[in-house]
């Protein structure tokens, strides 16, 4: 008599209920909102599951695929602030990053001096470059939102909206690697981004070609 429970012989609807129960995470201690979005502020928050809870993702390929769909497609979207831009890739394995469905980049340059701005642009640029390469291999993204907040000293109040020099050139260098992505169902771009560049990003990423 086998002591191994035939889990994969259960109907898919039952397995999904089990995944949902096992991977349930009460977000309220971290973010007091109701929509189960995970805001990644530092590495500790990346470890949002105890080993017992996330162990189901390591059972086998089929169970990982089914459980990851519940986790990344239904349970969470990911809001990425600057604080995690240098730690994100080390905190998640590559196949988990490829399973993400809903992502928001929150880029805030409002209170930064010139030196800080250059550092932020470089850090964001490196992260976006690496994520773009990972997602290009297997792009499951359904929704991507880019929010870019700029200081009046550098933003539209100081420059023409379509000025390609200076600050706008940095924006293109920071976000330009996203242009290689295709087939994202919904791309939303908000804030102080050059209008022609925002249109190019949205058009290219939503294109299927």
N, C-alpha and C positions, 0 to 999 in steps of 0.2 A: 504494500500500500504506500503510495507516494505521499510525502508530507509537504510537497510543493504545491501551493495553491495555483490552479490554472487561471491566472489573472487575465491573460490575453484571450481566454475563451468567453469572458464576460461580454455582453453587448457593449458596443461603443458608447452608448448613452450612459451606461452605468460607470464605465471607466472614466468618462469625462466628469461625472459627479464626484468620483473618488479623487481625481486630480485636483478638482476645484476645492475639495475639502482639505486635502493634504497641503496644498500650496497656498491656502488662505493666509493672508497677512493683514493684520490690523494696522493700518497706516496712521491711525490717530495719534500715537505718541510722537510721531515725527512731523507730520503735516496735518494740521486740524482742518481737513476738508473732506468732502464725501466722495470724491470721484476717483479715489484709489490711484492717483498719479504718484509716481515715485520721483521726488526731487533729490538728486544726487548732490549732496553738499560736501561730503568728504568720504574717505575710504570706509569708515565704520558703517556709514549708511548703505554702502554697496553690499555689505554682508547682511542682507535683510532677512535671510533664512537661516535657522539653525541647521546643522548638518543632518539631523534626522529628517527635517522637512524637505530639504533639497536633494536628499539622497535618491529619491525616486527618479530624478533626472539622469542618474548614473546607472540605472538598472540594465537597459539595453537600448539599442538604437530606436526601435519602434516606440517603446515607452517614452524615451526622451522626446521624440518627435511629437507625440500626442500631448504629453504634459507641457512641453515648451509652448505649444500653440495656446493652451489655456493660460499659461503664465504671461507670455509676452503679447499675445494678440487680444486677450480679453481683460486680464487683470491690470495691466500697467501701461502707461506711457511714460516716457523718460524726458524730464526737463533737465538740460545740461547747463549749469552755470559755470562761470570761469573757474571757481575753486576746484572743480574736478577735472579740468582740462588736461592736467599733467599726470593724473592718476587713473583715469578711466580705463585705458587700454590694458593696464596691469591688473585691474580688478575684475575684469570680465574675460572669459575665454572667447576665442574668435567665433566659435559656432554660436555662442549666446548673442554676441553683437549682431550676427547675421540674422538672428531670429527676431530682433526688435521690429516692431510694426509702427509705432508712433513715437516720434522724436521731436523735441523742440530745443533749438539752440538759443540761449538767452545771453546775448552779447551786450554788455553795458559799458560804454566808454565815457560816461558823463562826467565823472569826478576825477579823471586821470590827467596827470601832467604828461608832457611829451615823452619822457622816458618810459613811463608806465604804459602809455598807449602803444609804443613800439613793442614792448614785452608782451602785452596782451594780444596784439595782432600776430606775433610770432607763435605764441602758445596756441591760440585758436587755429591758426593756419596749419600747424603741425598736426593737431588733433583731427581737424577736418580732412586733411590730406590722407591720414592713415585710415579714418573711418570710410572715406570715399573708396579707397582701394578695397577694403574689406567688403563693403556693400556692393561694389561693382561685381565681385565674384559671384555673389548670391544675394540679390537685392530683394528683400521681402518687405521693404518699407511701403506702408500704405499712406502715411501722413508725415509730412516734414514741415515744421514751422521754424522760421528764422526771425527772431526779434532783435533788432539792432538799435540801440539807443546811443545817441551821440551828443556831445556838448555843443551848445550854440556857437562856441568859438570855432569849432571844426566842421559842424554840420551844415545843413541847408541855409541857416540864417547867415552864415559867413561866406558860403560859396554858392555858385550856381548849382542847381540840382543835377545838372548833367556835366559838371566840370570833371574831366577825366584825369586831372593832375592831382598830386599831393594825396590828400586823405582818401579820395575816391580810388586812387590807384592802390592804396593799402587795402581797401575793402575788396577789390578784385583779387589781390594776392591772397587775402585771408580766406575768401569764400570760393575762389575760382575752381578748386578741385571738385566742387559739387556739380560742375557742369558735365562731368562724365557720367553721372547717374541718369538712368532712364526708367520710365514706367512707374513713377510714384503717382498714386491716384490723386492726392491733394497736396499741393505745395502752397504754403502761405508765407508771405514775406512782409514784415511790418517794420515801421520805424524809419530811421535816417539812412536808407540805402539809395544809391543813385538809381533813378527811375528806370533808365534804359538797362542797367545791369540787373535790377530786380526782375524786369520783364524777361530778360534773357535766361536768368536762372529758372524762373517758373516754367517758361516755355520748353526749355531743354529737358528739365527733370520730369515734366509731365508727359513728354513725348515718348512714344513706344519705339521709335526708330533709333 
